[in-house]
Amino acid sequence: MSEATGGLPELDWSILSVPTPRAMALGQLGFSWVELAGRLASVTQEEFTWEPRPGTLNVVRRGEERTPRTLGTGEWVAEWPGAEDHPGPRSIAWLVAHLTEAYFERWEWTFGERRRRRADAVVHGEVDAARAELARWVEAWRTGVESVDDEDFMTVGLSQATEIDAASPFGHLVLHMNRELIHHGAEIFVLTDLVRAAP
């Protein structure tokens, strides 16, 4: 994050000229995060928790959840469905919470103490705090990935977050997390477009 860019993340564009798998993955991560952070910076509190229809998964105060499970510590929790694939939409708040817990857990089990799980993530119902929490873990992850040498980028088991991570070259996990950022970021873009187009 930089004061020169109004608190938005910066991208060192020179990485796009480096011909290594690590540089390509970092370039994709950096550019995708710049794009999403820019959109999130414009999201209002009303847009953040907007529900396009009843049954939308959201972030709510603890005790007000409408789902059988929740995720998060503290005052706010993300509603979590009982089934793996929830058919309904998710609010921007929920998508930010999901990205936060995903980056938090992957950082913890790759560069951290390998102790905390996604259930230990902090989620927020206020848009400013939620943006800051997501930025904290995306930037921590990006810094961690940058610290891995090109030679070690394909090390199997560098991350221990899941059985798949432990059995895979690290580069695959980086690309997976990039996909998470890209496809959930696209959902956030669509939701902001929809709520702003509504009468």
Buried (B, 14 or more C-beta within 10 A) or exposed (E): EEEEEEEBBEBEEEBBEEEEBBBBBBBBBBBBBBBBBEBBEEBEEEBBBBBBEEBBBBBBEEEEBEBEEBBBEEEBBBBBBEEEEBEEBBBBBBBBBBBBBBBBBBBBBBBBEEEBEBEBBBBBBBBEEBBEBBBBBBBBBBEBBEEBEEEEBBBEEBBEBBEEBBEBBBBBBBBBBBEBBBEBBBBBBEBBEEBEEEE
